Amino acid sequence: MKKPNVLIFFTDDQRFDTIGAMGNNEIKTPNLDKFANESVAFRQGHIMGGTCGAVCMPSRAMLQTGRTVFTLHGEGKRNGGSIPPEHTTMPEMFKQNGYFTQHIGKWHQDKASFNRSYMDANSIFCFANGMKGRSSWYGHGGHYAPVLMDYDSTGKYELEHAFQMENGLKKKKEIDINIENNMHSTDIFCDTALNFIENYDQDKPFYLYLALVAPHDPRNAPAEYEEMYSPDNVSTPENFMPIHPFDNGELWNRDESLEYFPRREYSIRRHIADYYSMISHIDARFGDVMEKLKEKGLYDDTIIIFAGDNGLALGQHGLMGKQSVYEHSVRVPLMVKPAGEFAPRMTDAYAYLCDIFPTLCDLCGFETPESVNSESFADVVNGVTDIARRDLFFIYRNFQRAYKNDKFKLIEYFVTDERNTQLFDLENDPKEKNNLANNPAYKLILEELKEKLNKSQVKFEDPLITCSAEKLAEDIW
């Protein structure tokens, strides 16, 4: 049987409910809506959480390795920053099974694991981010000024090889000079992918990881998409708060500084309008990539996954970022189109992003590497069942833990000497507005969920359970 091609289209900071087909009637995503109806669309895709403020780093490491959060390489805030040789990466597995592995866009791990995973790469975002004189990864031009590199077989990725991209995929060595002709990051990565698909002529199947840096801030979409939204035509979140009701351990980080305390409704809607404009731009370019696959006769024979690395609050619960375990931060888009015939549908099956690795192994008929410790949801994709994981465990650094089953969610906070508990009935309160933890009617449920949270901490090797107090006091968390 012919091996299917594999395309993973991965976005940055895109929340689960930012697709029209997923129930959002304010955002315009016609291409993603169409794909949702042509795939198995998971309404309950999740990340496990993050061990540092840059939640995308461990999230992407979990995707690449198929390993759960506390079994990634590194401790505390370094967790997931590099991938050791004993942890087989997903592209590495495909390469071992006869695939041509190609990377385009963002990589958030080390250079060595990158080079052993990919046979070629273009417009790599990350390896040039240490360039002197730049205020951020993007520079003053935002998404029009990413500094990129192409594949370096030596694995050194020296800054002298860095470039920016002008219109027409024209590379220029003059960084941050005359950027008015520069391309937007989403256009760079998607046009590069179009070129790859158009010119691919090898006999072996391809594995293409197309990883965007949008809709991550700074949110400067092309004008035609910015003009689609304004603070006056998007809604204030139902669970908006001017400030979080207590210290969750991460109220003063970079993401939270993007808007003043107390949050103001109009300003929050401005952020949401910019966020939606970035996603509508992504939607248009996703549509272009899908059309190119169809034009080349590759669409039906390609496994396509659309997903995002983490969610985002943008005013919900008084927060701006993704450094929490609320639904808005741990739930992500996840849509899977297998190759060949299947039954498209939406499912409420619980899944983690790290489960994609063993799922692809099953869909392609490959043996799952021993280093993978997540769970396949291939039976859901194949229509055998609508049940994958029965419950979920979430973490943020060493001071937020959560447990979720098919009805309730428990969140525990351990911030210095302060302890806070939240209990939500997700079936009746999906926006997590009504804390039931102090309601006597839910005492037994609270006790049951606390016990299950503790068992999940043991199962997933949580340092809060396994480490000594002295170890937890070290400045690595």
Secondary structure, 3 states (H helix, E strand, C coil): CCCCEEEEEEECCCCCCCCHHHCCCCCCCHHHHHHHCCCEEEEEEECCEECCCCCHHHHHHHHHHCCCHHHCCCCHHHCCCCCCCCCCCHHHHHHHCCCEEEEEEECCCCHHHHHHHCCEEEEEECCCCCCCCCCCCCCCCHHHCCCEECCCCCCCCCHHHCEEEECCCEEECCCCCCHHHECCHHHHHHHHHHHHHHHCCCCCCEEEEEECCCCCCCCCCCHHHHCCCCCCCCCCCCCECCCCCCCCCCCCCCHHHHCCCCCCHHHHHHHHHHHHHHHHHHHHHHHHHHHHHHHCCCCCCEEEEEEECCCCCCCECCCCCCCCCCHHHHEEEEEEECCCCCCCEEECCEEEHHHHHHHHHHHHCCCCCCCCCCCCCHHHHCCCCCCCECCEEEEECCCEEEEECCCEEEEEEEECCEEEEEEEECCCCCCCCCCCCCCHHHHHHHHHHHHHHHHHHHHCCCHHHHCCHHHHCCCCC
